């Protein structure tokens, strides 16, 4: 389906991290002149019988009241962050991950806090965020606590089809944010010391080929977004390591859900998972 006028979707569960996501989503909707849809998903109670029915109904009523309160707070956050944004709020019934997956098929972008109320201390990425990032039909932005609002956009480039989609999304975001773009490309199979044991001329040839490949992958987007200033980082470092180093002061990382190293059937690659777990700025994951 066409997503020309599709909304930016975000979800709240009463947690502070979810509100960081709402704030980021509201500003994105303002930048991109898109509607914003805020949802709170309430899980239905387990079917009960006899005297337990009243308890199940009380639980359902309390859950909906809590969701309404979370949406009220979200309205205030949107009004402060991006007044004038066309925002709607609603309560939906179902399992959060499944409901959000379904919504992603009609969204331009989905924005989630890194971890919600159900998060376990020590786990940086919540189960709902993990599930939605892996299965969504639209790009998903995972927002950490108190995200930066300045600095470059960093995009991971590895020559895969999903990497091409990430390049387009990164240039678009850099243009909206009026930020410079850093394109990160790693090569050499992360061979480490073994790579540097090769003859100098062979190493130089591989390096030149890597720069040339990166340039060709960026060429189309450079023409489409002449306002975006681009620098490149080409290295034999492990991809996640180089992405995180390049994003030390970034306001956004953009990457594909799974690159060249991904195994068929795995929807989220190891590099994407590693970056999502520890990045200190929002991370946008773009599906194939």
PyMOL commands that set and color helices and strands:
alter all, ss='L'
color gray80, all
select helices_A, chain A and resi 16-32+52-81+96-104+127-135+161-177+188-190+193-196+200-224+239-246+270-278
alter helices_A, ss='H'
color red, helices_A
select strands_A, chain A and resi 7-11+36-42+87-93+107-113+139-143+153-156+181-186+230-235+252-256+282-286
alter strands_A, ss='S'
color yellow, strands_A
deselect
rebuild
show_as cartoon
